Amino acid sequence: MRVLYLTEEDVRQLLTMQIAIETVEEAFRLLGIGQAENLPRRRLHSSKGMFNIMSASLSAAGYMGYKCYTIFPGKMKFRVFLHSSANGEMLAVIDADLLGQMRTGAASAVATRWMARTDSQVVGIIGTGWQARSQLEAVCQVRSINKVWAYSRNAENLQKFCLEMQDQLKIPCSPSRSPEEVVEAADVLITITSSDTPVFQGSTLQPGTHVNAAGSNFIVRRELDETAVRKCRSIVVDSKEQAKLECGEFLYPLERGRLTWDQIRGLDEVVTARALPRTNSKDITLFKSHGLALEDIAVAARLYQMAVAQKMGKSVNLGD
């Protein structure tokens, strides 16, 4: 049996943010009409690290598969294993570091397209790490952004991020003195950190803001405080099933009876117009992203199709 192997460099040559956004949005549409399935992430622990696995099927498109990755000190490795949903045959093995960054940004872009005010012009971003660049690039693809404010506790990283993104996006990107300064200026706010505790005071959220909280997928972590969550007229997640396992932001308000799961909608409901996330320009809306296998498998399938068409990648013999 021969399968196609795509390296990180292959992915870099093939995948654009526009393609990622289109692909992820279509995946959520298929999920919303019952033609796709997502299974939440599961984690296995060792004394020194962690193994993660997550899977999905897009039966209408003809693909299924899983992503697995390991996290050990100083080392992370991501791979997607793509199969045919028609006969189960393995089709491709794809290095998935960049793929993961792009699909996470794309999910925030899809949410922003459906949830943010159409006249949004200013993006605020808290966090300037490895995922922040794709988050910002993606949001700028779906709204006419003319200004970016950014904040990081690391002044050197912040300055570098602002210079790089300003050059890439051709949009002024300025460092802020505090997270609250970012929040108060933003029409669209992105939080993309690994913080265990809230990264800004929820009381500073302004009417009309759309929030993409994309940094945490552990139940013991939260980027938003309870005030921020409760100020949101509309709360949307990529997967309610996965959010119940991983969303630290909802833990306190749920336990105190100030939030119920009936108030929370899935992004698939929004994309298929079964949920209306915004009723007026002053609504505060929240998309809480955890990162789904659905997104990984959809993008992997698109990469596989493009690679076959362009004769890219390496054919590997795995035997019978």
N, C-alpha and C positions, 0 to 999 in steps of 0.2 A: 504494500500500500504506500503510495506516494502522497505527501501533503506539501502544501506551500508554506515556506517559512519566511516571514517578513521581519526584518530587523527594525530597530528604532530609526535608523536612517531611511529605510524604505517608507516607514510611516511618515516621517518628516517630509519626504518628497511628494507623497500622495495626498495627504490630508490637509485641507484648509479649514478655517473656522466656519466659513459659509457652508461647506459640505457637512461639517459636524452638526451645525444647527439644524439644517434641513433634515438630516438623518435622525437626530434625536427627537425632533418634533413629530416626525412620521411614526417613530416607535411609540411615543405616547398616544398618538391617535389610534394605532393598532391595539394598544393596551386598552384604551377606552371603549373600543367596539368588540372586545373579546377575542381578538386575533393575535394576542401576545400574552406571555405569562412571565412573571418575575419571581424569583425566590430570593429572600433576603440573605445577606452576608452571614456567614458563620465563622467563628474564630476558634482556633485551637492554640493552646498556650504551651510553651516549654519553659524551662528555667531561664532561658536566655532570649527568647523571642516569640514570634507569633506567626501562625499560618492562617490565611484568610481565603475563603472560597465563596463564590456567588455565581448564580446561573440564571439563564433566561431562555425563552423560546419565542421566536417570531414565526409562527407556523405559516402565516399568509405569505411571508417573504421567502420561506424555505430554509430557515436557519435556526439553529439552537447551539448552545455552548455554555462555557463557563470561563470565569476569570479566577485565577488563583495568584496569590502573592505572599511573600514572606517579608517580615519586618524584624530585623536583627540589628544590634548596635552597628551603626555606620554602613548598613547595607539593606537595600530594599530592591526586590525584583518582582516585576509584574508581567504576566503572560495571559493571553486569551487563547482558548482552544475552541475553534469553530467547527461545528458539525452540520451536516445536511439533516434537515428535519424530515426529509422524504425517505432516507434509507439509513440514517445514523452514521454514515461514513464521516471520518474526520477529514476536513477540507484544508485547514490552515492552523498554524501556530504563529501567533503574532506577539512580538514584544510590545508591552502596553503601558509604558511609563508616559510617553507623550500622548498616546491615545486616551489615557485616563485623565490627563490634564485637560485635553481638548473637550472631551465629552462632558466633564464637570462644568466647564465654562459654557458649553452649549446649552446645558440644562438651565442654567441661570438666564441665558439669553432667551430661551423659549418662555420661561416664566415672566421675564421682563416684557417681552413682546405682548403677552396677554394681560399683564397685571399693572404695569407702570403707566403713568399718565403719558399720553401721546406727545405732550409738549415738554417732556423731561429733557433738560439740557445739561444738568450738572450731575456727575457721578462722584460719590465719596467712597473711598475704599480703606478699610482698616485691615492691615496685614499686607506685607510685601514679599511673601515667600514664593515658593516654587509654583503654587497654584494661582497666585494673584494675577499674573500676567495674562493668562488665558481667560480669567474671569472678566477682567477689564476689557480685553480685546473683544470678547463675545458680546458684552452689553453694548459696546459702541457700534456693533454691527446692526443693532435693532432699534436704536434711538439716535437722534441727531444731537450728539453730545458735543458741547463746545468748551467744557472745562472739567478737569479732574482735580479733586483734593484727596490726598493720601496721608495716612498716618501709620507709623511703626514705632515701637519702642527703641528699635535700633536705628540711630540717626544715619549711620553710614549706609545701611541697606535702603533706608527711605530715600536718601538723596540719589542713590544709584537707580532705584526703581523709577523715580520721577523722570530722570534724564532719559532712561531707556524707553519708557512708555511714551514720553513726549515725542521722541524721535520716531518711534514706530507708528504711532497713531496720528501724528501731526496735530495734536490737541494740547493746549497748555495743561501741564500736570504739576501741581505745586505741593510741597510738603506742608503739613499742618502741625501746629504746636500741641494739639490735644485731639483725642478721638471725638470729643464733643464738638469741636470746631468743624470736623468733617461731617458729623451727623447733621448739624444745624444748616449746613450749606447744601446738602445733597437732595436731589430729586430722586435719584436711585442710589441706595446705600448697599455696599457689599461688605460683608464681614467674612474674612478668609484667614483665620488664625487657628492655632492649636491650643488656645487658652482654656483653662479649666474654669475660669470665672468670667462673668460678663465684661465685655470690652468697652462698653460705654453706658452712660446713665440713660435708661429708657425714657425718662422724663424729657429729654432733649429732642426726641423724635418730633419732626415737624409735620403738620397736616399735609397730606398728599404724597408722602414719601412711600416709595416701594423698597422693601428690604429683601436682599438675597443673603441669607445666612447659610454659608456653604463650608465653613471650616471644621465643624465638629460632627463626628459620627460615633461618639461614645456616650453612653447614658450618664457617665460621671463628669461630662464636660458641658459647658454652656457658654455661648458667646453673647446671648441676650439675657437680660434680667426679666423678672416677671412683669415689671411695669411695661417694658417694650412689647412683650407678647400680648398683654391685655389691651394695649392701645391699638392693636391691629384689628381693623374691621373684618379683614379676610385673611385666613391662614391656609396656606396650601403646602403640601409636602410632595416629594416625588413618589413616595410609597407610604401609606398609612401602616402597613404591616411592618415595614422596616423601621419607621419612626417609633413604633411602640417598643422596639428593641434598643434603639440608639439615640433617641432625642432627649438630651438632658434639659433643653430649654423648656420643654412642656411638663417636666416632672413635678415641679413645685405647684404651678397653677392647677394641674390635674389632681394632685393629692389634696389640695385645699378646696376643691370644688369650684374653682374660678374659671375652669376651662373643661370642656368635654370633647371626646373624640368626634361627636356629631357636629361640632363646630369646625372641624378640620376637613379639608377636601384634598383629593389627589390631583396632581397636575394633569393626569389623563382626563379627568372630569372637566377641567378648564379648557383643554385643547379641543375636546369634542363638544364644547359649549353646554355641558350639563351643569356647570357651576359658573356663576357670574361673580368674578372677584372684585369688581369695582363698580360702585353705584354713582360716585361723583368724584370731583377733582380733589376733595379734601380727605378721602379715605386713606388710611394707612394700611398697606398690604404687605404680607410676609410670604416669601417662599423659603421653606426650610429644606435644604438639599442634603442628602446623605450619600448619594452616589449609588446608582443601580446597575446591576448586571444587564438589565434591559438596554441601557445606554451603551455599555461596552460591546454587547453582541451585535447591536444594530450598526454601530460604527465599524466593528470588525468585519461584518458582512459587506459593508460598502467598500472597505479597503480591499477585501478579497476580490470583489468584482473588478475594481479598478486595476489591481495588480495583474489579474489574469488578462484583462484587455490590453494592458501596456507591457505585458511580458516582464514583469518585475518580480523580485523575490527569488528564492532558491527552492527547487524541488528536492524534498528529502524523502528517502526510502525508509519507512518504519517497519518493513517486513510485511508478512501476511496478517 
